[in-house]
Amino acid sequence: MNERVAFLHILGKDWQAIFTDDDYVYDGKDGADGMAQHWLQKLQITARHPQEQGRILCHEILHVYDEELNMELTEHQVELLGTALYQLLSDNDIYAILNGLTELQGNSE
């Protein structure tokens, strides 16, 4: 099994994001494309859909926020927010925008 590990700092805690070449991760009952293990501070992301790993990572990060902040989000809400967040980050260079290095393109009328 091949793994790639990235490190994230979320809400003051250090987390590992483990990208595995397994098709599924198991949460004790079902196979999934990703999983947040809060007690270990690990996120596991599978290679089953390589083009979806960024979206799945955003989804699992939202599960961390949900649990840590007692937000009580439904799985549907996490799915929608994860997809929206990933799309925002994919479509825009957030760091450049915040640092004034780029301007948003649009019609000025």
C-alpha positions, 0 to 999 in steps of 0.5 A: 500500500502506497501512502502520501502524507500531508500535514494540516493545522486545523483549529489549533491541532496538527492533523495528518491527511493520508492519501492512500492507494486503497479503493476504500477506507473503512469506518467500521461498517461501510467503505468510504472515499474518505474518513476523519478519525478525530481521536487520531487527528487523521484524515484518510483519502482514497485513490478510488477517484483521484480527480475527486481527492481535493473535494473529498479532502474539503469534505473531511475537513468540514467533518473536523469543523463540524465535530470540533465546533458542535455544528451538528451538520447533516451529511448532506450539508457537509457534502454541499459545503465541501463541494462549494469550498473545493470549487471556490479554492479550485477556481480562484488563487485565494492567496493572490487575491488576499495579497492584492496580486490579482484582480477578479475579472468581470464586467464593470458597468 
